[in-house]
Amino acid sequence: MNIHLHIDTLVLNGLDIQPHQALALKEAVEAVLTHQLTLQNQADTSSQSPFATAFAASGIPENQPVNAGQISINRSQSMESMGQKIGNAVYWGIRK
């Protein structure tokens, strides 16, 4: 199964980034989530997609906001590093 992830809206409260940084951050978050979901898919023996499985397990309907909790971001971090932290937090927010 191929996983194609596209984030329409990414709301990050308290993170002040410049518009030119937003795309790099979004792409980093998508890359981490795609990687995590691909790993889950490889371990998943069901025929259901990993994203649907994660949402079903969490009780959160698809296309609904996911609360990823709070994470610490250092302003000196790269967009890729921030995206990795955010992506992992979102993934575990889905899995709750």
C-alpha positions in Angstrom: 0.0 0.0 0.0 1.3 3.5 -0.9 0.6 6.3 1.5 0.1 9.8 0.2 -0.4 12.4 2.9 -1.4 16.0 2.4 -2.1 18.4 5.2 -4.6 21.1 4.2 -4.3 23.1 7.4 -1.7 22.9 10.1 -2.5 25.1 13.2 0.4 25.6 15.5 -0.4 27.8 18.4 2.5 29.8 19.9 4.9 29.1 17.0 6.0 32.3 15.2 7.5 31.4 11.8 7.9 33.4 8.7 5.7 32.7 5.7 8.7 31.4 3.7 9.4 28.8 6.4 5.8 27.5 6.5 6.2 25.2 3.5 9.4 23.6 4.7 7.8 23.0 8.1 4.6 21.5 6.5 6.7 19.2 4.3 8.7 18.0 7.2 5.6 17.2 9.2 4.1 15.4 6.2 7.3 13.4 5.7 7.4 12.2 9.4 3.7 11.3 9.4 4.1 9.4 6.1 7.1 7.5 7.5 5.3 6.7 10.7 2.2 5.5 9.0 4.2 3.5 6.5 5.9 1.7 9.4 2.6 1.1 11.0 1.2 -0.2 7.7 4.1 -2.7 7.4 3.3 -4.0 10.9 -0.4 -4.0 10.4 -2.0 -7.3 9.3 -5.4 -5.9 8.7 -6.6 -4.8 5.2 -7.6 -1.4 6.6 -5.3 1.6 6.0 -3.1 2.6 8.9 -4.5 6.1 9.0 -8.1 4.7 9.2 -6.9 2.1 11.8 -5.3 4.8 13.9 -8.4 7.0 13.8 -10.7 4.1 14.5 -8.5 3.1 17.5 -8.5 6.7 18.8 -12.3 7.2 18.3 -11.5 10.4 16.3 -13.4 10.6 13.0 -11.4 11.3 9.9 -11.1 15.0 8.9 -11.3 16.1 12.5 -8.7 18.1 14.4 -6.1 16.1 16.3 -4.8 17.5 19.6 -1.1 16.6 19.6 -0.5 18.1 23.0 2.4 20.4 23.9 6.0 20.1 22.7 9.1 22.2 23.3 10.5 23.9 20.2 13.7 25.9 20.3 13.7 28.9 17.9 17.2 27.9 16.7 16.0 24.5 15.4 15.7 24.0 11.7 12.2 23.6 10.1 13.1 20.0 9.5 13.8 19.4 13.2 10.7 21.2 14.2 8.7 19.3 11.7 10.0 16.0 13.0 8.9 16.9 16.6 5.5 18.1 15.4 4.9 15.2 13.1 5.7 12.7 15.9 3.5 14.5 18.3 0.6 14.5 15.8 1.2 10.8 15.1 1.0 9.9 18.8 -2.0 12.2 19.1 -3.8 10.1 16.5 -2.7 6.9 18.2 -4.1 7.9 21.7 
